[in-house]
């Protein structure tokens, strides 16, 4: 299978899983909010963000696995592959135990940090402990998923994700519909996490020939190799966790859990947009490591330019819809009381993440090149600025102030820091990079933007069906200009020929 076919196969698989996840979340979120109420839903999100920090115990080791598995697999060095994977498994045994212990401590501290009613405290504590154990098992078994991603079989991961998402959605409806609450939900998430981990272990043992994991067998040089790469990833993850998980905690402490719900509704929509782009760009890390091992520097430059452009092409239509029709959509989706406040958060974060997702390719390529200390420094500075600004601005503008506190430092790194550093690392013609990757997609989206504004002001939707119908009708005004003006002819030929090879239905039609 060619590199283009492998990439498109993984991309189509990732997007299939992503779209299904969006579909499930779209219909499930209002149901969960109604069943739990603003307070318990806010508590659930605060706990998810608090326990999200436990993911730092991963310490960037999985990214090391992905990089080195991709590198050694490309040159058929099975012995080194086994040594890296075995050493990583030993590390995770220790961090998983630490994760379980820390979750018990967080449970004890929770009521002293977040102001909740007395009857909520025992529920929150149990949920924290159960979720902590769920994170712990995910840590140790993420070794297997790291191997699967390292050999670029994203389609396998997506199949597991799709199945578990469907089952979890069904069980969520059943549990909440029968009067069960947060404890039951967290237990269900733990069980599903264990099930998916067992499948990953089974897949690696069955499909990856020569893979042998021996705990504690190999010397310090392999631990050093892992940590020399993962430390930079770990520092980057610390900043990332603060940036993306601190907002709900700041709001919960300073305004109360109920206000978190209003923030999360707006922020979750931009999160979907970020995930949609990340499903593509995350594949660039192992691909870049493979190309670096094969000394294909020119192809790395091509990936940077193309990935940045495609990221913007993916994010632009969602951003335009959020900015022009976001308030109406939230009001129809979640309820009229959420529209005004949540849409402010949505607008601020949409503008922010529209430009930041364009640099996802930069970050993933830097990781593939083992140059991601740049990302670590940028994330650290951004995290500190984000936390300080959010605490200051929440006093003046409430949850919108928190969104602004997130936006300002995030835009600074996306617009200035990352473009500067990547142009130095891959020796890129910066002018051509900006023209092809930024200017062309943005200018091509102007007709779609103008029509969205016209529709919202003159022919607004009365319900969700009407809203989606309007967006679908307008989409050709976006896709056609992007296809012919942003994507070059030779790129279109490669995409179409690869798509025909991978999609049997199209292949049969062409015959």
Order of alpha helices (4+ residues) and beta strands (2+ residues): alpha-alpha-alpha-alpha-alpha-alpha-alpha-alpha-alpha-alpha-alpha-alpha-alpha-alpha-alpha-alpha-alpha-alpha-alpha-alpha-alpha
